[in-house]
Amino acid sequence: MSSLRYLLLFGLILPSAGFADSFVVSNGDDTGSGSLRAALAAAEGTPGEDTITFDAGLSGGEVLIESVLDITAAGRILVTAESLDSPVTITSFGLDRIFHVGTGVELEMRDLTIADGFAEWGANGDAGDAPGNGGAGQNGGAIYNEGILILKRCTVENSTAGNGGSGGDKTDASMASSGNGGAGGHGGGIYSTGVGASVYLEDCLVQQNDAGSGGGAGDLTTGAAGTIGTAGKGGDGGGIYCDGGSLELVRTVVQANDAGAGGSGGGHGDSGVGGPGGAGGNGGGIALAGTAVFVVDSTIQNNSGGFGGPGGDFTGSGDTGGEGGPGGDGGGMWINGFAVAAPVHLRGSLIRGNDAGNGRSGGSAPFLETGLTGSNGGAGGDGGGLFVIGGADAVWMMENTTVYQNFAGIGGAGGDGSSGGTGGDGGDAGKGGGIAFSRNGVDYTADLTHVTILSNLAGFAGAGGTPSGSSNGESSSGGGIWEFPGGLNGGNGVTLRNSVVASNEAVTANNVASFNAEGVNFTAGNPQVGSLQDNGGATLTVAPNLGSPLLDGGGVLASPLDADQRGEVRPFNGVADLGAFEAKFQPDARIGVSSNPDTHRIDNVYTATGAGQTQLVKLSGSRTSNFHVSVENDGEIADDLRFSGSRANSTLRLSAFRITGGVQNITAQLVAGHLFEELPVGDVALVKVSVKAKSKKKRARQTLSYTVNSSIDTLVDRVVARVKQKRSR
């Protein structure tokens, strides 16, 4: 299921009925005739579906938006620069959010860059005897969606949701608390909310956006009574945040986005203990709450969960700093509830290089005091690549997806105590370097089919503070996959099918603890794979090396997949490979007189008989004639290719020489075969064959056949040389 079919399935997009009116943006001004704002207003004022295009002079140019483009009249509008040579950039230069898509609106945009949006910060709370709370930062730095948002070949970048405001300080002896810090805004790039809201991105880039940071809690000033307010939590979804509705990504990259940092705790002005720091935001790339999600052929990379906020520390009071805030979960994606009816949630995609948030270190006690305890460090965030919580009886489904080199969060160090006291405990290590499956009181399960989870790292525990008596944080678990203790459904809630979970690191359960299995799974030992690279397809992939246990290692599945992560046919050789990559082997033999392989016949043609790949070799008298056979690896991984062929009959003298890698006479090896070991993909090795007649009296004639075999012996390619001696006069 791809394109808009998924959203149509859930009834969130109606089929198009064609466009009624067209409008042209002729300049980059914010207002006035020819502006984008004027075109949108005109489109909203006409019935039916409308399209807005851009004058050719705006190709590669900018449209400045000084205040939000608020689209609220129900209907469909297409804004497109697809006819231009270069995209048009729509930017607010940090002045405001760029688009608001209201309920009942369907906005489609093509070939645009939407940049430098800014959602408003929350207001700071007033100080006093009844201090005010900080306001929440606004959501949606670039786009706030309540309708249907469709982006094709668009970039959403460098936009920021609002920071939470700081809580007001408590300044008198009444028992009220200081003000709470406001929460950071969600969705630095895109924020979508509502049961009927949907977001569809195709061939898009969402990068370098930030959710808002939480606001700091107010201080208890010197002489004030009461308690310290709560620090604001960092905003979720640095790139994209959806609350309800649906999200579909097709061939889209979400990269280098950050969830918001937690706010700082309030300080204590009378030598007490400061308040704890706020929690870091979840979902550096994407955060979803109760959202139908389908991600296909997409890359989620180099995103980060929010750092925990620092504990409060009142300057000059001699207070002990507060506990460090915990880091945010889900560096790449954070999913808290997902549609039960979805056939698969992640397919053909890459989740790599993401980091859950680090916990902040605990505050230390004043150096000149005695007998005081340092504060605890915050826990590292769980799920470096993915963090998932499911709803009742839901099944989280992934297939043909690679989860590679993600990192769970690091626990913050405990603060140091004063002389005669103890240090604070270190924060717990983040769990689930690749994926963390957590639980929120209801049973659900997870099915992972032909998934590759490699080289992920669970977090490190924070060290306890000094003096002695403190503890280090809880050590890490689940380098590849972590499952909630006791299971997602009261037992093993995770099922692996022909999957690879290997080369991950944690203190316990390096790869994965207990799981249900179907087919064959590789969860211990060296998988013998190559690096992450472009092997074709929409994303980078990891291919097995020659000799890897993943090759032809798969077992029988009740519902086998017919393609791999790249869309290549699976299985290639009768038995599926393990993991997301299905390796293809293909030797290519070509023949020609010249030593230049580019002149040989016929590239990318494979035949076991040599049909169409025949070279006529003429002998004149006793002179030697030469021809060449090129041996090429047209497969997808390095392969051992064996070159073999005919010896000379009684009328010929024949010698064969390996030219590649230094000249080597391989004539004696022709029958058994000469091996070109681990010939890289696309590389060509050259063999020179020299023939001459044994006698001028007896006419020399022979059909020579040369075969190149893959390491899979059934895969061959053959060439033929027909040798004839001219009649002597």
N, C-alpha and C positions, 0 to 999 in steps of 0.2 A: 504494500500500500504506500503510495507516494503522492507528490504534488498536493492538490487540495482535497484529495479523496478522504483523507482522515478527518478534516474539519467538516466536510460534507456529511460524513457518517454521523457525526454528533449534532448535525443540524445547525451548525454555527455559521455557515456561509451559504447563501442562496445563489443558484446559477445566474450568470450575467445575462442581461437582456439587451446589451448593446448601449452605445453612448448617444446621448441626446444632443449635447452642445459641446463646443470646443472653445477654449480660451488660451491665449498666448501670453506668457510672461516675457516682456521685452527689456526689462532692466533689473538691476539688483537692489533697487530701493525697497525700503520697508513699507512705504505707503504710496498712494497715488496711482495714476493711470499706468498700466503696464507692470505693476508690482504683483508679486505672488499673493499678497494679502488681498488685493483687489480682485484677482482672478478667483481666489477661493470664495470671496463674498459673492461674486457673480454666479459661481457654480452652485453655491448653497441656495441662491435665489431662484434657480430654475428647476423645474420638475425633471425627473428621470435621472439618467446617469450621464456624468459629464467628464470631459478629459481636459487636462491642463498641460500644455507643452511649453517649451522654452525656445526663444529666439536663438539662432545659430551663434550669435555674438556672445552668448552666455556659456558656450562650451568651455569647460574647464574653469569657469568663473564662479563668483560668489553672489549669494543673495543674503543680505543682512536682515535679520529679524530682531527688532528691539523689544518686542513684547510678544507673548505667546500667540500663536495662530490657533484660535479657538474655533473648532469645527463642531457644531452642535445640531445643525439641521439634518434630519434623517435623510439618507440617500447614499449613493455611491459616487465617489470622485476618484479619478485616476490622475495622478501627477507624475509625468514621465519626461525624462531627458534621453530616452533610448535612441532617438534619431540623431543625437549629437555625437561628435567624436570623443568627447570626454565628459565625465559626470559633472553635474552642477552641485556645488556645495551650498547648503543652507545652514547658516551659522548665526548664533546670537552673540558670539564673542563673550560668552559668560554673563550676558545681561538677564536672561530669562530662559525658562523652558521654551522649546521650539514649537511642538505640536501638542494640542489636546484634542483627542478623538472622542466625541461624545457618544452616549448610548444611541443606538440606531443608525450610526454612521458607519459606512464602509469606506475606508481610505486605503487605496493602493498607491504605492510609490515605486518607481523604477529608475535605476541608474542615477541615484542621488547620493551625496554624502551629507549626513546630518550631524553637525559637529558643534562642540562648545556650548551645549545647553547647560542650564544652571537652574536648579530648583531652590526655592527660598529656604533660608535657614530658620530654625525655630527661634522665637524671641527668648531672651534671657529673663529669668524670674527676678522679681524685686526682692531686695534684702529687707529685713525688719523683724518684728516680733511674730509675724505670720508670713514668712517669706513665700514667694511664688515659685511654682515649678517652671522649669524651662519648657518651652514649646517644642513639639516634635518637628524635625526637619521635613520638608515636603518631599513627596515621592516623584520619581520620574524626571531625571535631569534633562533628557532630550525629548522623550515622548511619554505622555500620560494617556493611556488608552482605556476607554470604557465600551468601545464598539468592536469593529472588525478591522484589524490592521494587517495589511499585506505589504511586504517589502520584497522586491526582487532586484538583485544586483545592487544593493545599497550598502553603504557603510554608516554605522552609528558609532561615533567616537568622541573621546575627550569631553564627556559630559558627566555631571555630578549631581546626585541627589543632595538635599539639604542636610546640613549638620543640625543636631539637636541643640537647643539653647541650654545654657547653664542654669542650674537651680540657684535661687537666691540664698544669701547667707543668713543664718539665724543670729540675731544680735542682742537678745535680752534673756531674762531668766524664766520666761514662760516655758511650758513643757512641749511646745510644738517642735516639729523637726525642721531642719533646713530643707530648702527646696530640692526636689528631685531633678535630675538632669533629663532633658528631653531625648527621646529616641531619635537615632539617625534615620533619614529618609531611605526608602527602598528603591531599587531600580535606578542605578546611575544612568544607564542608557535608556531602557524601556521599562515602564511600569504599567501593568495591565490588571484591571480589577473588574469583577462581576461574573455572575454565572454565565451570561451570554457573551462575554468578551472573548476574543480570540486573537492570537498573534501567529502569523505565518511568515517565515523568512526563507527565501530561496536564493542560493548563491550570494549570500550576504556576509559581511564582516562586522562584528561587534567587538570593539577593542578600546582599551585604555579608558574605561569608564569607572566611576567610583560611587558606591553607596555612601550615604552620609555617616559621619562619626557621631557617636552618642555625646550628649552634653554632660559636663561634669556636675556632680552634686554640689550643693552649697555647703559652705563650711559652718561649723559651730565656732563662732568667734570667741575670743578670750572673755570669760565671764558669763557666756551664754549657757543656758540649760537646754535640755531636750535631747533629741537624737539627730543623727546625721541622715539626710535623705539618700535616696537610691541614685546611683549613677546611671546615665542613659546607656541603653544597649546600642551597639553599632547597627547600621542599616543592613538589610539582607539584599543579595542579588546585585553585585557590582555592575554586571552587564544587563541582565534581564531579571525582572521579578514579576511573577504572575500570582494573583490571588483569585483562585477559581478559574473558570473558563478553560481555555486550551492553548497549548503552545506546540507548534510544529516547526522544526528546523530541517531544511533540505540543503545539503552541500553548503553548509554555513560554518564559518569559523568564529568562535567566541574566545577571545584571547586577551590576556594582560589586563583583566578587570579585577577590582578589589572590593570586597565587602567592607563595611565601615568598622573603624576601631571603636572599642568601648570607651565611654567617658571616664574621666578620673573621679575617684571617690572624694568625698568631702573631708576636709581636715578638721582636727579637734584642737581648739585653741587653748585648752587647759590640761595639757600633758596626758590626754587620753589616747585612744586608738582611732585612727582615721577610718573612714568608711571604705568598703571594698570598691575596686574598680568595676566598671560595667563590662558586660560580656561583649566579645567581638561579634560582628555580624556573620551570618551564615551565607554560604553560596557565593563564592567569589565571582564565578562566571554567571551562574543561573541559580535562582531560588524560586521554588514552586510550592504553593500551599493549596492543596485540594484541586490540582490542575490536571486535566487530560494532556499527556505529553507524548510526543512522537519525535524522536531525533534520528535522522537517517543520513548516512554518508557525510557526517559533519565532524568537526574537530573542536574539542573543548580543551584549551591548553593555556598553561602559564597564568592561571588565575589564582587568587589568594583569598582565603577567609580572613575575617577581621581579627586583629590583635586584641587581646583583653586590655582593659584600661588600667592605669596605675592606681594603686590605693591612695587614699587621701593623706596629705601631709601638710599640716598648717605651718607655714613659714615662721620660724622664730619662736615656736611655742614649746618645743621639746616633746611633741607628741610622737607616738609610734605610728609609722606609716601603715595604711590599711592593706588588706589582702589584695593581691593582684587579680584582675578579672580573667575569666576563662577565654580561650581563643574560640573563634567561630568554627562551626562544623562545615564540611563539604567545600573543599577548595575549588573544585570544578563545578559540581552541581549539588544542590541541597533540595531534596524532595520530601515534603511532609504531606503525604496523602496524594494519591494518583488515581486515575480512572480505572475502575475494575474491568471495563469492557474493552480496553485497548488490546489489540492483538500482540503488539510488542512495543516496548518503550524506547529502547536503544538498538539500532541496527546499523551495521556497516560503518561504525564510527570509531573515533580515537579520543581517548581521555588521557592526556599526558601532561606531566610537568606542573601539576597544580599543587597547592599547599593549603592545608587547613590552617587556621589561625593559631599563633603561639599564645600560651598563657603569659600573663605579666608577672614579674617577680614581686614577691611580698615586700612590704615596707619594713624597715629596720627600726629597732628601738634607739632612743637617744644614747649616744656614746657615753655621756657623763652620768647617766642614771645607773642604778643597780637592780638586778632581779627581774628585769622586764623581758618579755617574750617577743620575738619577731613575728611578723605576720606571715601567713601561708601564701605560697605562690599559686597562681591560677592554673587550671588544667589546660593542656593542649587540646585543640579541636580534633574531632574524629572525622575520618573519611577524607583522605587527601584528594582522591579523585571524585568519589561520590559518597553522599550520605543519604540514606533512604529510610523513611518511616512509612509504613503502609497502613491503609485502612482495613477494616474488618473484611476478611476473606479475599483480599486482593492478592494478585500475583504480579510481582515485579518481573518483567521479562527483558532479557538482553540476548542478542545473538550477533555473531560475527563482529565483535567489537574488541578493541585492544585497549587495555588500561595499563599505562606504562609510566614508570618513574614519577609517581605522585608521592606526596609526603604528608603524613598526619602531623598535627601540631606538637610543639615542644612545651613541656610543662615549665612554668616559671619557677625560679629558685625561691626558696624560703628566705625571708628577711632575717638578718642577724639580730639576736637578742643582746641585751647589755650584760655587763659583768655580773655573774651569778645567776643569770637567766638562761633561757634556751632559745635556740633559733626556731624560726617558723618552718613548717613542713614544706617540702617541695611540691609543686603541682604535678598531677598525674600526667603520664604520657598520653598523647593522642592515640587512638586505636584505629586500625583499619587504614593502612597506608594507601591501598588501592580503593577499597570499598568498605564502608561501615553500614551494616544493616542493623538499625536500632528498632525499638519497639515502644509504643505508647499505649499499652493496655489492651490492645486488640490483636488477634492473630492474623498474620498474613504470611506469604511465602515468596520465594524468589527462585526463578528458573534462569540459568545461564547456559546457553547452547553455543558451542564453538566460540567461546570467549577466551582471549589470551590476556592474562594478568601477570605482568612481568616487572621485576626490578622496582617495586614500590617499597616504601619504608615507613613503618610505624614510627611514632614520635619518641622522643627521649624524655625520661622523667626528670623533673626539676630536682636539683640537689637541695637537701635540707640546709638551713642556715646554721651558723655558729652562735654560741657555744653548743656543746653536745646536748643530746636529748631530743633533737628534731629527727624527722624521718625524710628520706627521699620519697618522691612521689611514686605512685603505683607504676610498675614497669609496663612496657608496651606489649600489645597482643595483636595478632592478625596482620602481619605485614602485607599480605595480599588481600584477604577478606576477613573482616571481623563480624561476628554475629552476636547479637544481644545474649547475655548469659541466660541459659535455660531454653534458648531457641526462640525463633520468631513466632512459633505456634505451639510452644510447649515441648518442642523436640527439634530435630534437625529441619530447619525451615528453608535451607538453601540446597538446591539441586544443581549439580554440575553435569553437563552432557557433552562428552568429547571436548572438554575444555582443558586449558593449561593454566595452572596457578603455580608459578615457579620463580626462583631467584629473588624472592621478596625477603624482607628482614624485619624481625621483631624479636623481643626477648622470649615470648612464648608464641607458638603457632606462627612460625615464620611465614608460611604460605596461607594455610587455612586449617581450622580445627576440624570438627566433624561435619559431614555433609552427606546428602543423599547422592547416589551416583547412577547414571544411565550411560551405557556405552563404556568407553574407557576415558579416564582422566589422568593427566600427568600433574602430580602435586608434590613430587620429591625428586631430587637429583638435578643434573645439568640438562636443560632442554636443548642445548647446542643450537642456538639461534644466532642470526646475524643482528646487525644494528637496525634501528628504526630508520627507514628510508623510503624513497619513492619507488615502489614496485608496481606502479600503475594503480588506477582507481582514484577515488575521490580523496582519500586520506593517505598518510604515510602508514606503512605496515612493517611488521617484523616477520621475516621469512626464516624457516628452519634451514640450517646448514646441511650439507651432504652428510649422511650418517646419523642425523638427529633421530631420536626415538619418536619424534612427532610425525615423521613421514610414514604414511600408511598405517598410523597407529590407532585410528578410530575404531570404535565398536558400532554395533547395530543400534540404531535409534528408532523409536516408534514413529517419529515424525522427522525424518532426515532433512537437512537443508540441501538445496540444489545449487548453491553458490557460496562463495567465500566473501570476505569483507570487501573485496574489490569488485565483486560481481562476477568473478570467474567461475566456471563450471566446477561443481563439487559433486562426487569425487572425480579426480582426474584419471586415476589408474585402478578403478574398481573398489578401492578402500579409501575412505576419507582420511585426510591428515587431521591431527589434533590441533585445536585452536582455531584462530580466525583466518589463517592463511592456508590455502590449498596450493601446493607447489606443483608446477608443470615442468616436465622434462622434455626436451626436444633437441636431438642432435641434427645438425645440418651439414651434409656433405655436398661440395660443389667441385666442378672440374673445369680446367682450362689449360691452354698452352702457356699463358703468361704467369708470372709469379705474383701478379696483382689479383688478390681475391675478388676485387670488385668486377673483374671481367669474367669470372667463372659462372657457369650455369648450374643450377638456377637458384637464386637466393629465395629462401622461405618456401621452397617446394620440397616435399618429403615423400619419398617413395621407396618401398622395399625392393623394387625391381630395377631401379635405375632408369625407368622410362622417362624420356625427355631430358635426361642428364647424361648424355653420351658425347664423348669427344673422339673424333677421328684423328689418329696419329699415323703419319706416313713416314716410312723408312726409305732412305735412299742409299743403296749400296751398303757399306759397312759403317756408315756414319751413325752417330748416336742422336736420337730424338728425345726430347723431354716433354713432360706434361706435369701439371701440378694439381693436387687435391687440397682444397681448403676444408678444414674441420672447424665448425663454429658451434658454439653453445647457444642455441635459440631458446633454451629453457628459462626458468625464473630464479634458479639458484646455481651456484657453482657445481659442476658435475664432472665425474670421471668419464671421459669419452675414449672408447677403444677403437683404434683404426686397424682394420685387417683387410686382406685382399689376396688376389691371385699371385702365385709364383709363375715364373716363366715356364713355357713349354719347351720342347726340344729345339724349336726354331729361333728362340730369342735368348738374349742376355738381358737381365733386368736387375736394377738396383733401386732401392727406395731410401730416401734420406729425410729425416726430420730437420726442417730448417729453423723452426721457431725455437728460441732458447739455445742456439748453437747447433751447428751441423752434427747430426748423428746418423750413422748408417743403421737402418732398422729393417734391412732386407730379411734377415733371419727371423724377424718377429712377425712377418706378414700373416702367416697362417694362424698363430696363436693370438696375435694382435698386439699392437703397441699402445700403451696407455698414456693419454694426456690427463694428468691428475688435476682434479679440481680446477678445470678450466673455467674462468669467470664468465658470468653472463655477458654475451655479446662479443667475447674475445674469439679471435680466429687463430688457429695453428695451421702451419703450412707443411705439406709433404711434397717433395720433388721425386718424381719417378723417371728414371733414365732407362731407355730401351734401345737395343740395336740387334740387327740380325746376326745369327751365329755364322751364317754361310752365305756367300753370294750365289751358290749353286741351288740351294734349297730355299724357296721363297718363304719368308717369315710371315706368319699370320697368327694372331691370337686376340680373343676378346677377354680383356682384363676387367675384373669386377672388384670394387673397393667399397667397404661398408664402414660406417661409423655407428657404433652402438652407444646408447646411454648406459648409465649404471643400472637402469631398469632395462634388462636385455631385450624386452619385447619392443622397445622403441629404437628404430633403426632408420638410417637414410643411406641410399646407395647411389654410386655413380659408376659409369662404364667407360672404358677406353677401348676402342676398336683399332688394333695395330695392324697395318698392312705394309708390306714391302713392295716398292715399285719393281716392275720387271726390268732387269738389266738388259742392255742391248749388246 
